[in-house]
Amino acid sequence: MRSLRLAFADLRREPAFTLCSVLALAAVIAPLILLAGLRAGVVAGLKEDLAASPRTREIANIQNLALDAAWFAALAARPETGFLVPRTRLLSATGSLEATARPGRVATVEILPTAPGDPLLPGIAPPGDTQVILTASAAQRLSISAGDAIRLRIIRRVGDGREVLNLDLTTTAIAPAGAFDRDAIFAPPALGRRVQDFLDDRTADGTARRAEGFRLHAKRLEDVPTLVALLQAQGIETRSRADDVAALLALDRNLTAGFAVIATVGATGFILGLGSALWASVSRKRRTLSLLRLMGLRRLTLVLIPIWQGIAYAIGGSILGTAIAIAAAQAVNRLALLGAAEGRDLARIGLDEFTLACLLATTAAILAAAAAAQRAAGADPAEGLRDE
């Protein structure tokens, strides 16, 4: 393309002006990319802290409820729901556990329902009807390993006496240490219902029953406040880390808005500066442009020359600015400035930041070159015949 060749030939003809323009753009781009990297690093670090434990996405009821199958089906169908399983009454979900091979060494455990896809048990197959998964604390307390036989004892008061339900179970796996911080077993929901039926002295007749609670995990951190608000609208009080997640999302929005304001100011300054430089360049070369028009060069070709030059400045400035920003980010991360955690980068500059910088810089350069392009388009062929 003739306009592209002429644009680059003109840039090579004035290396000092070209270098200064690229440096000016890099001076604007570098701090913006560094700010974008800092925003990404701060938000990503906080998200990693919250997402390190799947319990951050957990939402639990704090009162006994009466929830039917339709309620669970509706909640499970929502896109924000990552995991949902019914659970029994809070006070009835406990029992005494001991290893069959070592009777007498007992621990009181909670009975937690589980199902396929349990986020607290990644990579662990769900237990069968007479199988359970122990938490790490319970396994350590009772010296139980996967494959060991155990006995769960449930006691209920009947008048002045008591009755005991002994359930012989098998440990299929030990849950990760961070899955649950108390002594507990993960069991099929049917086992929890059997325990509650025994405590209520109710015969299992196969009829549908309402659940008194649930285990719920949001699909993403951002979904926690949405689900909490939905449950609160239904009069269900919950326990979650929705406030922490909401604070993180608010911080992300505020940092993004602040960055947008700073980027707008920087882009405006760049557009005005580069636009003025290109305008002055076209004005200085107006007689040359007129001679080119006189020799038959089309008006469109003249219009494209300053635009191609603006794009070249934008790409060069973006590359140089990104290199400067990466060097500054490495210094920030190496010196652990602003109290960054060990092993974590406070500033994160990747391909997304570079791509965004190139797009913004190119757009700004085209806008800056628009006035110069209009000036070039007005070159009169007759001016090429006059002396300066």
BELLINJO-V604886 format. One record per pair of residues at least 12 apart in sequence whose C-alpha atoms are under 10 Angstrom apart, sorted by the first residue. I is the first residue (numbers start at 1). J is the second residue. D is the distance in Angstrom with one decimal. If there is no record, write none. Layout:
# BELLINJO-V604886
i:j:d
I:J:D
I:J:D
This chain:
# BELLINJO-V604886
i:j:d
1:301:9.0
2:297:9.4
2:301:7.2
2:302:9.7
2:304:9.6
2:305:9.1
3:297:9.5
3:298:9.7
3:300:8.5
3:301:5.0
3:302:6.9
3:303:8.4
3:304:6.0
3:305:5.4
3:306:9.2
3:307:9.5
3:308:7.8
3:309:10.0
4:301:8.6
4:304:7.6
4:305:6.6
4:306:9.6
4:307:9.3
4:308:6.3
4:309:8.4
5:305:8.7
5:308:9.4
6:301:9.0
6:302:9.1
6:304:9.6
6:305:6.8
6:306:9.9
6:308:9.4
6:309:9.6
7:301:9.8
7:302:9.3
7:304:8.2
7:305:4.9
7:306:7.0
7:307:8.6
7:308:6.3
7:309:5.8
7:310:9.5
7:312:9.2
8:305:8.6
8:308:8.1
8:309:7.1
8:312:8.5
10:305:9.0
10:306:9.9
10:309:8.7
11:309:7.4
11:312:9.2
11:313:9.7
17:277:9.0
17:281:9.4
18:309:9.0
18:312:9.3
18:313:7.5
18:316:9.8
19:313:8.8
19:316:9.2
19:317:9.4
20:313:9.6
21:270:10.0
21:273:9.1
21:274:7.2
21:277:8.2
21:278:9.6
21:310:9.3
21:312:10.0
21:313:6.5
21:314:9.1
21:316:9.3
21:317:8.0
22:274:9.8
22:310:9.8
22:312:8.6
22:313:5.3
22:314:7.3
22:315:8.6
22:316:5.9
22:317:4.7
22:318:8.5
22:319:9.5
22:320:8.0
22:321:9.1
23:313:9.0
23:316:8.6
23:317:6.4
23:318:9.8
23:320:7.8
23:321:8.3
24:270:8.1
24:273:8.7
24:274:8.6
24:313:9.3
24:317:7.6
24:321:9.6
25:266:9.8
25:267:9.5
25:269:9.9
25:270:6.8
25:271:9.7
25:273:9.2
25:274:8.3
25:313:7.4
25:314:6.9
25:315:9.4
25:316:8.4
25:317:5.0
25:318:7.4
25:320:8.8
25:321:7.6
25:361:8.2
25:365:9.5
26:313:9.3
26:314:8.6
26:315:9.7
26:316:8.0
26:317:4.4
26:318:6.1
26:319:7.9
26:320:5.7
26:321:4.1
26:322:7.9
26:323:9.2
26:324:8.1
26:325:9.4
26:361:9.8
27:266:9.8
27:270:9.7
27:317:8.1
27:318:9.6
27:320:8.9
27:321:6.6
27:324:8.9
27:325:9.9
28:263:9.1
28:265:10.0
28:266:6.2
28:267:7.8
28:269:8.5
28:270:7.1
28:317:8.7
28:318:9.3
28:321:7.7
28:361:9.6
29:263:8.9
29:266:8.1
29:267:8.7
29:270:9.3
29:314:9.4
29:317:7.2
29:318:6.3
29:319:9.2
29:320:8.6
29:321:5.2
29:322:7.3
29:324:9.2
29:325:8.4
29:354:9.9
29:357:7.0
29:358:9.2
29:360:9.4
29:361:7.8
30:317:8.8
30:318:7.9
30:319:9.4
30:320:7.9
30:321:4.2
30:322:5.8
30:323:7.9
30:324:6.0
30:325:4.9
30:326:8.6
30:327:9.9
30:328:8.9
30:357:9.2
31:262:9.8
31:263:9.4
31:266:9.4
31:321:8.0
31:322:9.1
31:324:8.7
31:325:6.7
31:328:9.2
32:259:7.8
32:260:9.6
32:262:7.7
32:263:6.4
32:266:8.0
32:267:9.7
32:321:9.0
32:322:9.4
32:325:8.4
32:353:9.5
32:357:8.2
33:259:9.9
33:263:9.4
33:318:9.3
33:321:7.7
33:322:6.7
33:323:9.8
33:324:9.2
33:325:6.1
33:326:8.5
33:329:9.5
33:347:9.9
33:348:9.7
33:349:7.4
33:350:9.8
33:353:6.4
33:354:7.5
33:356:8.9
33:357:7.0
34:321:9.4
34:322:8.3
34:324:8.8
34:325:5.2
34:326:7.4
34:327:9.5
34:328:7.4
34:329:6.6
34:332:9.9
34:347:7.2
34:348:8.4
34:349:7.3
34:353:9.0
35:255:9.5
35:258:9.9
35:259:7.1
35:262:9.2
35:263:9.4
35:325:8.9
35:329:9.5
35:347:8.2
35:348:9.7
35:349:9.5
36:255:9.1
36:256:8.5
36:259:7.1
36:260:9.6
36:263:9.6
36:325:9.9
36:347:8.3
36:348:8.2
36:349:7.6
36:352:9.9
36:353:6.9
36:354:10.0
36:356:9.8
36:357:9.7
37:325:8.7
37:326:8.9
37:329:7.7
37:345:9.7
37:346:8.1
37:347:4.8
37:348:4.5
37:349:4.8
37:350:7.9
37:352:9.8
37:353:7.2
38:255:9.7
38:329:8.1
38:332:9.5
38:345:9.0
38:346:6.1
38:347:4.2
38:348:6.4
38:349:8.2
39:251:9.6
39:252:7.8
39:255:6.4
39:256:7.5
39:258:9.9
39:259:8.2
39:346:8.6
39:347:7.4
39:348:8.3
39:349:9.9
40:252:8.8
40:255:9.3
40:256:9.4
40:345:10.0
40:346:8.4
40:347:7.0
40:348:6.1
40:349:8.0
40:350:9.7
40:353:9.3
41:340:9.7
41:344:8.6
41:345:6.5
41:346:4.8
41:347:4.8
41:348:5.1
41:349:8.3
42:251:9.5
42:252:8.9
42:255:9.6
42:340:8.8
42:344:9.9
42:345:8.7
42:346:6.0
42:347:7.4
42:348:8.7
43:248:7.4
43:249:8.6
43:251:7.8
43:252:6.2
43:255:8.9
43:346:9.3
44:248:9.9
44:252:9.5
44:344:9.9
44:345:9.6
44:346:9.0
44:347:9.8
44:348:8.9
45:340:9.1
45:341:8.8
45:344:7.4
45:345:8.1
45:346:7.6
45:347:9.8
46:244:10.0
46:245:9.5
46:248:7.2
46:252:10.0
47:221:8.1
47:245:8.6
47:248:7.6
47:249:9.4
50:221:8.0
50:241:9.1
50:244:8.4
50:245:7.9
50:248:9.4
51:220:8.9
51:221:7.3
52:178:9.4
53:119:9.5
53:120:8.5
53:178:6.9
53:179:7.7
54:118:9.7
54:119:6.2
54:120:6.2
54:121:9.5
54:122:9.7
54:178:8.7
54:179:7.6
54:217:8.1
54:218:9.4
54:219:10.0
54:220:9.8
54:221:9.5
55:119:8.3
55:120:7.3
55:178:8.6
55:179:7.3
55:180:8.3
55:216:9.9
55:217:7.8
55:218:9.7
55:240:8.8
55:241:8.9
56:217:8.5
56:218:9.0
56:220:9.7
56:221:7.6
56:224:8.7
56:240:7.4
56:241:6.2
56:242:8.6
56:244:9.2
56:245:8.7
57:81:10.0
57:82:9.0
57:83:9.8
57:119:9.3
57:216:8.3
57:217:5.2
57:218:5.2
57:219:7.5
57:220:7.0
57:221:5.9
57:222:9.0
57:223:8.2
57:224:6.2
57:225:9.7
57:240:7.6
57:241:7.4
57:242:8.4
57:245:9.1
58:82:9.7
58:83:9.1
58:84:9.9
58:119:9.3
58:120:9.5
58:215:7.6
58:216:5.8
58:217:4.4
58:218:6.5
58:219:9.6
58:221:9.5
58:224:7.9
58:239:8.4
58:240:6.2
58:241:7.9
58:242:9.4
59:84:9.8
59:214:8.7
59:215:7.0
59:216:5.2
59:217:5.9
59:218:7.6
59:224:7.6
59:225:9.8
59:227:8.3
59:228:7.4
59:231:9.8
59:237:10.0
59:238:6.4
59:239:5.9
59:240:4.9
59:241:7.9
59:242:8.6
60:213:8.0
60:214:6.7
60:215:6.0
60:216:6.4
60:217:8.6
60:228:9.6
60:236:9.9
60:237:8.6
60:238:5.4
60:239:5.2
60:240:6.7
61:90:9.3
61:212:9.1
61:213:6.2
61:214:6.8
61:215:8.0
61:216:8.9
61:231:9.3
61:236:7.0
61:237:6.0
61:238:4.4
61:239:6.3
61:240:9.0
62:90:8.4
62:213:8.5
62:214:10.0
62:236:8.4
62:237:6.1
62:238:5.5
62:239:6.5
63:89:8.8
63:90:7.8
63:212:8.3
63:213:7.7
63:236:8.0
63:237:7.1
63:238:8.1
64:87:10.0
64:88:8.6
64:89:6.1
64:90:6.8
64:91:9.2
64:211:8.7
64:212:5.0
64:213:6.0
64:214:9.6
64:236:9.5
64:237:9.9
65:88:9.5
65:89:8.2
65:90:9.9
65:210:8.4
65:211:7.0
65:212:4.4
65:213:5.8
65:214:9.1
65:236:8.1
65:237:10.0
66:89:9.7
66:209:8.8
66:210:5.3
66:211:5.5
66:212:5.0
66:213:7.4
67:86:8.6
67:209:8.6
67:210:5.0
67:211:5.0
67:212:6.4
67:213:7.3
67:214:8.8
68:86:9.5
68:208:8.2
68:209:7.0
68:210:4.7
68:211:6.4
68:212:9.2
69:86:9.1
69:208:8.2
69:209:8.4
69:210:7.3
69:211:8.3
71:210:9.8
71:211:10.0
72:84:7.7
72:85:8.0
72:86:7.8
72:211:9.4
72:214:8.9
75:216:9.5
75:227:9.1
75:230:9.6
75:231:9.6
76:216:9.3
78:219:10.0
78:227:9.3
79:218:9.1
79:219:7.8
79:220:9.9
79:223:8.9
80:217:8.9
80:218:5.8
80:219:5.4
80:220:7.2
80:221:9.5
80:222:8.7
80:223:5.4
80:224:7.9
80:225:10.0
80:226:7.7
80:227:7.1
81:216:7.5
81:217:6.5
81:218:4.8
81:219:5.3
81:220:8.5
81:223:7.8
81:224:9.0
81:226:10.0
81:227:7.8
82:117:8.7
82:118:9.0
82:119:8.4
82:216:7.7
82:217:5.5
82:218:4.8
82:219:3.9
82:220:7.7
82:223:9.3
83:114:9.7
83:115:8.7
83:116:8.9
83:117:7.0
83:118:6.6
83:119:7.4
83:215:7.7
83:216:5.6
83:217:5.0
83:218:6.8
83:219:7.4
84:113:9.9
84:114:9.0
84:115:8.5
84:117:9.5
84:118:8.6
84:214:6.9
84:215:5.6
84:216:4.6
84:217:6.6
84:218:8.8
85:112:9.8
85:113:6.9
85:114:6.8
85:115:6.9
85:116:9.8
85:118:9.2
85:188:9.8
85:189:7.9
85:211:9.7
85:213:8.8
85:214:5.7
85:215:5.4
85:216:6.8
85:217:9.5
86:112:9.7
86:113:7.2
86:114:8.8
86:115:9.8
86:189:7.1
86:192:9.7
86:193:9.8
86:210:9.0
86:211:5.9
86:212:7.7
86:213:6.0
86:214:4.3
86:215:6.3
86:216:8.7
87:111:9.0
87:112:7.3
87:113:6.0
87:114:9.0
87:188:9.9
87:189:6.8
87:190:9.6
87:192:7.2
87:193:8.1
87:210:9.8
87:211:6.2
87:212:6.4
87:213:5.0
87:214:4.8
87:215:6.6
88:111:8.9
88:112:8.7
88:113:8.4
88:189:8.3
88:190:9.9
88:191:9.9
88:192:6.2
88:193:6.4
88:194:9.7
88:195:8.9
88:196:6.9
88:197:9.9
88:210:9.2
88:211:6.0
88:212:5.3
88:213:6.0
88:214:7.8
89:192:9.1
89:193:9.2
89:196:7.5
89:211:7.8
89:212:5.1
89:213:6.6
89:214:9.5
90:110:9.2
90:111:9.4
90:112:9.9
90:212:7.8
90:213:7.6
90:214:9.9
91:110:9.3
91:196:9.6
92:110:8.9
92:111:8.7
92:154:9.4
92:192:8.7
92:193:9.7
92:195:7.5
92:196:6.1
92:197:9.7
92:198:9.8
92:199:7.3
92:200:9.3
93:109:8.4
93:110:5.6
93:111:5.0
93:112:7.3
93:113:9.5
93:154:9.8
93:184:9.7
93:192:6.8
93:193:9.2
93:195:7.6
93:196:7.5
94:108:6.9
94:109:5.5
94:110:4.3
94:111:5.6
94:112:9.0
94:152:9.6
94:153:9.4
94:154:7.8
94:155:9.9
94:183:10.0
94:184:8.3
94:185:9.4
94:192:9.2
94:195:8.8
94:196:9.8
95:107:8.4
95:108:5.6
95:109:5.6
95:110:6.6
95:111:7.4
95:151:9.9
95:152:6.4
95:153:5.8
95:154:5.2
95:155:7.7
95:165:9.8
95:166:10.0
95:184:9.2
95:185:9.8
95:195:8.9
96:108:4.5
96:109:6.2
96:110:8.9
96:151:8.2
96:152:5.7
96:153:5.0
96:154:6.5
96:155:8.6
96:166:9.6
97:109:6.6
97:110:9.7
97:138:8.9
97:142:8.6
97:150:7.0
97:151:5.8
97:152:4.6
97:153:6.3
97:154:9.0
97:166:9.8
97:167:9.6
97:183:9.7
97:184:9.3
97:185:9.2
98:138:9.8
98:141:9.9
98:142:6.9
98:143:9.7
98:144:9.0
98:149:9.1
98:150:5.7
98:151:5.5
98:152:6.8
98:153:8.3
99:139:9.7
99:142:6.9
99:143:8.2
99:144:6.9
99:145:9.8
99:148:7.4
99:149:6.3
99:150:4.3
99:151:6.2
99:152:8.9
99:168:9.8
99:169:9.6
99:170:9.7
99:171:9.8
100:144:9.9
100:148:8.0
100:149:5.6
100:150:4.8
100:151:6.0
100:152:9.6
100:168:8.2
100:169:9.2
100:170:9.7
101:144:9.8
101:148:8.4
101:149:7.4
101:150:7.9
101:151:9.7
102:142:8.6
102:143:9.3
102:144:9.7
102:149:9.9
102:150:9.1
103:150:9.2
103:151:8.9
105:141:8.9
105:142:6.7
105:143:9.6
106:138:9.9
106:141:8.8
106:142:7.3
106:151:9.7
106:152:9.5
106:153:9.6
107:138:7.3
107:139:9.8
107:141:7.5
107:142:7.2
107:152:9.7
107:183:7.6
107:184:9.3
108:138:8.8
108:152:9.4
108:153:9.5
108:182:9.9
108:183:7.0
108:184:8.0
109:134:9.3
109:135:9.4
109:138:7.5
109:152:9.0
109:182:7.9
109:183:5.0
109:184:4.4
109:185:6.6
110:135:9.9
110:138:10.0
110:182:8.1
110:183:6.5
110:184:4.4
110:185:6.3
110:186:8.5
111:132:9.5
111:134:9.8
111:183:9.3
111:184:5.9
111:185:5.3
111:186:6.2
111:187:6.7
111:188:9.4
111:189:9.3
111:191:8.6
111:192:6.6
111:195:9.3
112:132:9.7
112:133:9.7
112:184:6.9
112:185:6.0
112:186:4.8
112:187:6.1
112:188:8.3
112:189:8.1
112:191:9.6
112:192:7.7
112:214:9.8
112:215:8.4
113:132:9.7
113:185:8.4
113:186:5.7
113:187:5.1
113:188:5.5
113:189:4.9
113:190:8.4
113:191:8.2
113:192:6.9
113:193:9.6
113:214:8.7
113:215:7.7
114:126:7.0
114:127:8.2
114:132:9.4
114:133:9.3
114:185:9.5
114:186:5.8
114:187:5.8
114:188:5.6
114:189:6.6
114:215:8.4
115:127:8.1
115:128:10.0
115:186:9.1
115:187:8.4
115:188:6.7
115:189:7.9
116:188:9.9
118:186:10.0
118:215:9.7
118:216:9.7
118:217:8.8
119:179:8.6
119:216:9.9
119:217:7.7
119:218:9.9
119:219:9.6
120:175:7.8
120:176:7.8
120:177:9.9
120:178:8.2
120:179:5.0
120:180:7.8
120:186:9.8
120:217:9.5
121:133:9.1
121:135:9.9
121:173:9.6
121:174:9.1
121:175:6.1
121:176:7.0
121:178:9.9
121:179:7.0
121:180:9.9
121:186:9.2
122:175:8.8
122:176:8.5
122:179:9.4
124:172:9.1
124:173:7.4
124:174:8.9
124:175:8.1
124:176:9.7
125:172:8.6
125:173:8.6
126:172:8.8
126:173:9.5
126:186:8.7
126:187:8.2
126:188:7.8
127:170:9.1
127:171:8.6
127:172:6.8
127:173:8.7
127:186:8.0
127:187:6.4
127:188:6.5
128:169:9.8
128:170:9.3
128:172:8.9
128:187:8.1
128:188:6.8
128:190:10.0
128:191:9.9
129:169:8.8
129:170:9.8
129:187:8.1
129:188:6.4
129:189:9.1
129:190:7.5
129:191:7.3
130:167:8.2
130:168:7.3
130:169:5.0
130:170:6.5
130:171:9.0
130:172:9.9
130:187:8.4
130:188:8.4
130:190:9.8
130:191:8.0
131:147:9.6
131:149:9.3
131:150:9.5
131:168:8.9
131:169:5.4
131:170:4.8
131:171:5.9
131:172:6.3
131:173:9.3
131:185:9.8
131:186:8.9
131:187:6.8
131:188:8.0
131:191:9.4
132:146:9.7
132:150:9.3
132:169:6.9
132:170:6.2
132:171:5.2
132:172:6.1
132:173:7.6
132:174:9.1
132:184:9.8
132:185:6.1
132:186:5.5
132:187:4.8
132:188:7.6
132:191:9.5
133:146:8.3
133:147:10.0
133:170:8.5
133:171:5.7
133:172:5.7
133:173:5.1
133:174:5.6
133:175:6.4
133:184:8.6
133:185:5.5
133:186:4.9
133:187:6.6
133:188:9.7
134:146:8.6
134:170:10.0
134:171:6.9
134:172:8.3
134:173:6.7
134:174:5.0
134:175:5.9
134:176:9.4
134:180:9.7
134:183:7.9
134:184:6.2
134:185:4.5
134:186:6.3
134:187:8.9
135:173:8.9
135:174:5.8
135:175:4.9
135:176:7.1
135:177:7.1
135:178:8.9
135:179:7.3
135:180:6.4
135:181:7.8
135:182:7.4
135:183:6.1
135:184:5.6
135:185:6.1
135:186:7.7
136:173:9.7
136:174:6.0
136:175:5.8
136:176:6.5
136:177:5.3
136:178:8.3
136:179:8.3
136:180:8.0
136:181:8.1
136:182:8.5
136:183:7.8
136:184:8.8
136:185:9.7
137:174:9.5
137:175:9.3
137:176:9.8
137:177:7.5
137:178:9.9
137:180:8.4
137:181:7.0
137:182:6.4
137:183:5.6
137:184:8.1
138:174:9.1
138:175:9.8
138:181:9.5
138:182:7.5
138:183:4.5
138:184:6.4
138:185:8.0
139:171:9.5
139:173:9.7
139:174:7.1
139:175:9.1
139:183:8.2
139:184:9.2
139:185:9.5
140:174:9.8
140:183:9.5
141:183:8.5
144:171:8.1
144:173:9.8
144:174:8.8
145:171:7.2
145:172:8.5
145:173:7.4
145:174:7.1
146:170:8.2
146:171:5.2
146:172:5.1
146:173:4.7
146:174:6.3
146:175:10.0
147:169:9.9
147:170:6.3
147:171:5.1
147:172:5.4
147:173:7.3
147:174:9.7
148:169:8.7
148:170:6.0
148:171:5.5
148:172:7.9
148:173:9.4
149:168:7.3
149:169:5.9
149:170:4.6
149:171:6.3
149:172:9.4
150:167:8.4
150:168:6.0
150:169:5.3
150:170:5.9
150:171:7.0
151:165:10.0
151:166:6.6
151:167:5.5
151:168:4.6
151:169:5.9
151:170:8.3
152:165:8.0
152:166:5.8
152:167:5.0
152:168:6.5
152:169:7.3
152:185:9.9
153:165:5.7
153:166:4.7
153:167:6.4
153:168:8.8
153:195:9.7
154:166:6.5
154:167:8.2
154:195:7.2
154:196:9.6
154:198:8.3
154:199:8.1
155:195:9.7
155:198:8.9
155:199:7.7
156:198:7.8
156:199:5.7
156:200:8.7
156:201:8.9
157:199:8.4
158:199:9.9
158:201:9.5
163:198:9.4
163:199:9.4
164:198:9.2
164:199:9.7
165:194:10.0
165:195:8.2
165:198:7.6
165:199:9.3
167:191:9.4
167:195:9.5
169:187:9.9
171:185:9.2
171:186:9.9
171:187:10.0
173:186:9.8
174:186:9.6
193:209:9.4
193:211:9.0
217:240:9.8
221:241:9.5
221:242:8.6
221:244:9.8
221:245:6.5
221:246:9.1
221:248:9.6
221:249:9.3
222:242:9.0
222:245:6.8
222:246:7.8
222:248:9.2
222:249:7.4
223:242:9.0
223:245:9.0
223:246:9.8
224:240:8.0
224:241:7.7
224:242:5.7
224:243:9.2
224:244:9.8
224:245:7.2
224:246:8.4
225:240:8.9
225:241:8.5
225:242:5.0
225:243:7.6
225:244:9.4
225:245:7.2
225:246:6.5
225:249:10.0
226:242:8.7
226:246:9.7
227:242:9.1
228:240:7.8
228:241:9.5
228:242:7.1
228:243:10.0
229:242:9.3
263:360:9.2
264:360:10.0
267:360:8.0
267:361:7.7
267:363:9.5
267:364:6.5
267:365:9.3
267:368:10.0
268:364:8.1
268:368:9.4
269:364:9.9
270:361:8.8
270:364:7.4
270:365:8.1
270:368:8.0
271:361:9.2
271:363:9.5
271:364:5.7
271:365:6.5
271:366:8.7
271:367:6.8
271:368:4.7
271:369:8.4
272:364:9.5
272:365:9.8
272:367:9.4
272:368:6.6
272:369:9.8
273:368:8.1
274:310:7.8
274:313:9.0
274:314:9.9
274:364:9.0
274:365:7.2
274:366:9.9
274:367:9.5
274:368:5.9
274:369:7.6
274:372:9.8
275:306:9.7
275:310:8.7
275:364:9.4
275:365:7.9
275:366:9.1
275:367:7.9
275:368:4.2
275:369:5.6
275:370:7.8
275:371:6.9
275:372:6.9
275:373:9.9
276:368:7.9
276:369:8.9
276:371:8.8
276:372:8.2
277:368:9.2
277:369:9.3
277:372:8.8
278:306:6.7
278:307:9.2
278:309:8.6
278:310:8.0
278:365:10.0
278:368:7.9
278:369:6.5
278:370:9.4
278:371:8.4
278:372:5.7
278:373:8.7
278:375:9.8
279:306:8.7
279:368:9.0
279:369:7.8
279:370:9.3
279:371:6.9
279:372:4.5
279:373:8.2
279:374:9.3
279:375:7.2
279:376:8.7
280:372:8.1
280:375:9.8
281:306:8.9
281:372:8.3
281:376:9.9
282:302:9.9
282:305:9.6
282:306:7.8
282:371:10.0
282:372:6.4
282:373:8.2
282:374:9.8
282:375:7.0
282:376:6.2
282:379:9.6
283:372:8.5
283:375:7.7
283:376:8.1
283:379:9.6
285:376:9.0
285:379:9.8
286:375:8.7
286:376:7.2
286:377:10.0
286:378:9.1
286:379:6.4
286:380:8.8
286:383:8.4
286:384:8.6
287:379:7.9
287:380:8.7
287:381:8.7
287:382:9.4
287:383:6.3
287:384:5.4
287:385:8.7
287:386:8.6
287:387:8.9
287:388:8.0
288:379:9.2
288:381:9.7
288:383:9.1
288:384:7.0
289:302:7.3
289:376:7.2
289:377:9.0
289:378:9.5
289:379:6.3
289:380:8.4
289:381:8.1
289:383:9.2
289:384:7.9
290:302:9.6
290:376:8.9
290:377:9.7
290:378:9.0
290:379:5.2
290:380:5.4
290:381:4.6
290:382:7.0
290:383:5.8
290:384:4.8
290:385:8.5
290:386:10.0
291:379:9.0
291:380:8.6
291:381:6.1
291:382:8.2
291:383:7.5
291:384:4.5
291:385:7.6
291:386:10.0
292:379:9.3
292:380:9.8
292:381:7.7
292:384:8.1
293:377:9.6
293:379:7.5
293:380:7.3
293:381:5.2
293:382:8.9
293:383:9.7
293:384:8.3
294:379:9.7
294:380:8.2
294:381:4.6
294:382:7.2
294:383:8.9
294:384:6.9
294:385:8.6
295:381:8.3
295:384:9.6
296:381:9.0
297:381:9.8
298:377:9.3
299:373:10.0
299:376:8.2
299:377:5.7
299:378:8.4
299:379:8.4
299:380:10.0
300:373:9.3
300:376:9.5
300:377:7.4
301:373:9.9
301:376:9.5
301:377:8.8
302:373:7.3
302:374:9.2
302:375:9.5
302:376:5.9
302:377:6.1
302:378:9.3
302:379:8.6
303:369:9.3
303:370:8.5
303:371:9.8
303:372:8.1
303:373:4.6
303:374:6.7
303:375:8.2
303:376:5.8
303:377:5.5
303:378:9.2
303:379:10.0
304:369:9.1
304:370:9.4
304:372:9.9
304:373:6.8
304:374:9.8
304:376:9.0
304:377:9.2
305:369:9.2
305:372:9.4
305:373:7.5
305:376:8.5
306:365:9.6
306:366:8.7
306:368:9.3
306:369:5.8
306:370:8.0
306:371:9.3
306:372:6.4
306:373:5.8
306:374:9.5
306:375:9.8
306:376:8.1
307:362:9.8
307:365:7.6
307:366:5.8
307:367:8.6
307:368:8.5
307:369:5.2
307:370:7.1
307:371:9.7
307:372:8.2
307:373:6.7
308:365:9.2
308:366:8.3
308:369:8.6
309:365:8.6
309:366:9.1
309:369:8.2
310:361:9.3
310:362:7.5
310:363:9.4
310:364:8.7
310:365:4.9
310:366:6.1
310:367:8.8
310:368:7.4
310:369:6.0
310:370:9.4
310:372:10.0
311:358:9.6
311:361:8.1
311:362:5.5
311:363:8.3
311:364:8.9
311:365:5.8
311:366:6.6
311:368:9.9
311:369:8.8
312:362:8.4
312:365:8.7
313:361:8.7
313:362:8.4
313:365:7.5
314:357:9.1
314:358:6.9
314:359:8.8
314:360:8.7
314:361:5.1
314:362:5.2
314:363:8.6
314:364:8.1
314:365:6.1
314:366:9.0
315:357:9.1
315:358:6.2
315:359:9.0
315:361:7.4
315:362:7.0
315:365:9.5
316:358:9.3
316:361:9.8
317:357:9.5
317:358:8.7
317:361:8.1
317:362:9.8
318:354:7.5
318:355:9.1
318:356:9.6
318:357:6.3
318:358:5.6
318:359:9.2
318:360:9.4
318:361:6.9
318:362:8.9
319:354:8.0
319:357:9.0
319:358:8.1
321:354:9.3
321:357:8.9
322:349:8.5
322:350:9.6
322:353:8.6
322:354:6.5
322:357:8.2
322:358:9.5
323:354:9.7
325:347:9.7
325:349:8.0
326:347:8.8
326:348:8.6
326:349:6.6
326:350:9.0
328:347:9.0
329:345:8.6
329:346:8.1
329:347:5.5
329:348:7.3
329:349:7.6
330:345:8.5
330:346:9.3
330:347:7.8
330:348:9.0
330:349:9.6
331:347:9.5
332:345:8.4
332:346:7.3
332:347:7.1
333:345:5.3
333:346:5.8
333:347:6.5
333:348:9.0
334:346:9.5
